[in-house]
Amino acid sequence: MSSKSRFLSSCFLAAALSCSMLGIACAHHYRVYDPYYSDYHVWNGEEVVYYGQWAHENHRDEHRDFRKLPPGEQKEYWNWRHSHGDHH
C-alpha cells in the first residue's frame, strides 16, 4: 500500500470515527410532544435539569427515562414544567 493510499485510508477512518462519536453525543437529544399543552420540548441537557428538579421535588427516580413514565406521571411533569422556567 502506498503512502498516499494509507493517508486516504486514515482520513476515511478518522471521518467515520468522528461521525460515530457525533452520533453518540447527539443520541440523547430528541423531541418530546406534550399533548396537554400541544407543544414540543427538546429533551437535552437543559430539560434533564428540569426533569431532575421535578423528580427530586416529587420523590421520583430522576434516572428513570421520562418516556417510560406512566401517562399520569408524564402529565404531572408537564403541568409542573409549564409553571417553571422557560418552557418553549
C-alpha positions in Angstrom: 0.0 0.0 0.0 1.4 3.4 -1.0 1.8 6.2 1.5 -0.9 8.1 -0.4 -3.4 5.2 0.0 -2.6 4.9 3.7 -3.1 8.6 4.2 -6.5 8.4 2.4 -7.5 5.3 4.4 -6.5 7.1 7.6 -8.6 10.1 6.6 -11.7 7.9 5.9 -11.2 6.1 9.2 -10.9 9.3 11.1 -14.1 10.7 9.4 -16.0 7.6 10.1 -15.0 7.6 13.8 -15.8 11.3 14.1 -19.3 10.7 12.6 -19.8 7.8 15.1 -18.8 9.9 18.0 -21.1 12.8 17.0 -23.9 10.3 16.6 -23.4 9.0 20.1 -23.1 12.5 21.5 -26.4 13.6 19.9 -28.3 10.4 20.7 -29.7 11.9 23.9 -31.3 14.8 22.2 -34.8 14.2 21.0 -38.1 16.0 20.8 -40.9 15.0 23.1 -44.5 16.0 22.4 -46.5 17.4 25.3 -50.1 16.5 24.5 -51.5 18.6 27.4 -50.1 21.8 26.1 -49.8 20.8 22.5 -46.2 21.7 22.1 -42.8 20.0 21.7 -39.8 20.1 24.1 -36.3 19.2 23.0 -35.0 16.7 25.5 -31.5 17.9 26.1 -29.3 18.8 29.0 -31.5 21.7 30.0 -34.6 19.6 30.0 -32.8 16.9 32.0 -32.1 19.5 34.7 -35.8 20.4 34.9 -36.8 16.8 35.0 -34.3 16.1 37.8 -35.6 19.0 39.8 -39.2 17.8 39.3 -38.2 14.2 40.2 -36.5 15.4 43.4 -39.4 17.6 44.5 -41.9 14.8 43.8 -39.8 11.9 45.2 -39.4 10.2 41.8 -36.4 8.5 40.3 -34.6 11.1 38.3 -32.7 8.4 36.3 -35.9 6.8 35.0 -36.5 7.5 31.3 -39.3 10.1 31.0 -40.7 8.2 28.0 -41.3 5.1 30.3 -43.3 7.0 32.9 -47.0 6.2 33.1 -49.2 8.8 31.3 -50.4 10.3 34.7 -46.8 11.0 35.8 -45.9 12.5 32.4 -48.9 14.8 32.8 -47.7 15.8 36.3 -44.3 16.6 34.9 -45.8 18.7 32.0 -48.0 20.6 34.4 -45.0 21.3 36.7 -42.8 22.1 33.7 -45.1 24.7 32.3 -45.1 26.6 35.6 -41.3 26.5 36.0 -38.8 28.4 33.8 -38.6 28.7 30.1 -40.7 26.0 28.5 -40.5 26.9 24.8 
